[in-house]
């Protein structure tokens, strides 16, 4: 199984080749069917989880309610650094929305890497910063008043760095993540499809024009069409 996706996108792609080689040597590949749960909120810390192929639904439960669907992770996303730093339980639930391949780096392997080179602690810390940036992006999306632009921004966030922008997410899940009703989601996806920006399907959405979707999200669609 090739791990090239982890070298091309996300946190690991920005690390040195030697560190990439050593880390990937210490981990193992796991395959999951659609509907499987990779980790759950409250599980003991168990190392890093990285998505190689497929899609993972991310659920959060920061308060007294939940879990709530918050994001759809694309290949190259990493999770699980919190338990390494704090020794605390898992803070996210990761569920498979399409047949997926996951890379797992055990906690003891992280400890060995950190002991071998103190700089590796800084490298692991960068995962936390990237996930904080993702949280801030989600908050920024939810602050968009126009629900259509909010839906477009949610789609763009879920693409991540994926080279094949196919989002394995139902319309109801998109509505929960974008804080929009099913009716608004259906109408918006229909309009975006008519504009040639997306192609909705059963439990998936294909992005046909990423630049155009960004222009729509930013309110720059008319000038984008003129430039075309």
Residue pairs with C-beta under 8 A, 6 or more apart in sequence:
1 29
1 52
1 101
3 24
3 29
3 52
3 103
5 52
5 53
5 75
5 76
6 12
6 13
6 20
6 24
6 50
6 52
6 75
6 76
6 103
7 13
7 20
8 76
8 161
8 163
9 74
9 75
9 76
9 160
9 161
9 162
9 163
10 50
10 75
10 76
10 77
10 78
10 130
10 160
10 161
11 76
11 78
11 126
11 127
11 130
12 20
12 23
12 50
12 76
12 78
13 76
14 126
15 23
15 123
19 120
19 123
22 113
23 105
23 109
23 113
24 103
26 105
26 106
26 109
26 112
26 113
27 48
27 103
27 104
27 105
27 106
27 109
28 103
28 104
29 52
29 101
29 102
29 103
29 104
30 38
30 101
30 102
30 103
30 104
31 99
31 100
31 101
31 102
32 38
32 54
32 96
32 99
32 100
32 101
32 102
33 96
33 99
34 96
34 97
34 98
34 99
35 95
35 96
36 95
36 96
37 93
37 94
37 95
37 96
38 49
38 56
38 94
38 95
38 96
38 102
39 46
39 49
39 79
39 80
39 90
39 92
39 93
39 94
40 90
40 93
41 59
41 60
41 61
41 66
41 67
41 89
41 90
41 91
41 92
41 93
42 89
42 90
43 89
43 90
44 83
44 89
44 90
45 80
45 82
45 83
45 84
45 86
45 87
45 88
45 89
45 90
45 107
46 80
46 83
46 90
46 104
46 106
46 107
47 80
47 83
47 84
47 104
47 105
47 106
47 107
47 108
47 109
47 110
48 78
48 79
48 80
48 81
48 84
48 103
48 104
48 105
48 110
48 127
49 78
49 79
49 80
49 94
49 102
49 103
49 104
50 76
50 77
50 78
50 79
50 102
50 103
50 104
50 105
51 73
51 74
51 75
51 76
51 77
51 100
51 101
51 102
51 103
52 75
52 100
52 101
52 102
52 103
53 75
53 100
53 101
54 75
54 96
54 97
54 98
54 99
54 100
54 101
54 102
54 168
55 72
55 73
55 74
55 96
55 97
55 98
55 100
55 167
55 168
55 169
56 72
56 73
56 77
56 94
56 95
56 96
56 97
56 100
56 102
57 69
57 71
57 72
57 73
57 94
57 95
57 96
57 97
57 169
57 173
58 69
58 70
58 71
58 72
58 73
58 79
58 92
58 93
58 94
59 66
59 67
59 68
59 69
59 70
59 92
59 93
59 94
59 95
60 66
60 67
60 68
60 70
60 91
60 92
60 93
61 67
61 68
61 93
67 93
68 176
69 173
69 176
69 177
70 138
70 177
71 134
71 138
71 157
71 158
71 177
72 97
72 158
72 167
72 168
72 169
72 173
72 177
73 79
73 94
73 160
74 158
74 159
74 160
74 161
74 162
75 160
75 161
75 162
76 160
76 161
76 162
77 160
78 127
78 130
78 131
79 92
79 94
79 127
79 131
80 90
81 124
81 125
81 127
81 128
81 131
82 88
82 90
82 91
82 128
83 89
83 90
83 107
84 107
84 110
84 111
84 124
85 124
85 125
85 128
97 168
97 169
97 173
97 203
98 168
98 204
110 124
113 120
114 120
114 121
114 124
134 157
137 157
138 157
140 153
141 150
141 153
141 154
141 157
141 178
142 150
142 178
142 179
144 150
144 153
147 178
147 179
147 180
147 184
147 188
148 184
148 188
148 191
148 216
149 216
149 217
149 219
150 178
150 179
150 180
151 174
151 178
151 180
151 184
151 185
151 188
151 189
152 188
152 192
152 213
152 216
152 217
153 178
153 217
154 174
154 177
154 178
155 167
155 174
155 198
155 205
155 207
155 213
156 210
156 213
156 214
156 217
158 167
158 169
158 177
159 165
159 167
159 207
159 210
165 206
165 207
165 210
166 204
166 205
166 206
166 207
167 204
167 205
167 206
167 207
168 203
168 204
169 177
169 203
169 204
169 205
170 203
171 182
171 185
171 186
171 189
171 200
172 182
172 185
174 180
174 185
174 205
175 181
175 182
175 184
175 185
178 185
180 188
189 198
189 200
189 205
190 200
192 198
192 213
192 216
193 199
193 200
195 212
195 216
195 221
196 208
196 209
196 212
197 207
197 208
197 209
197 212
197 213
197 216
198 205
198 206
198 207
198 208
198 213
199 205
199 206
199 208
200 206
207 213
211 224
212 221
212 224
215 221
215 223
215 224
216 224
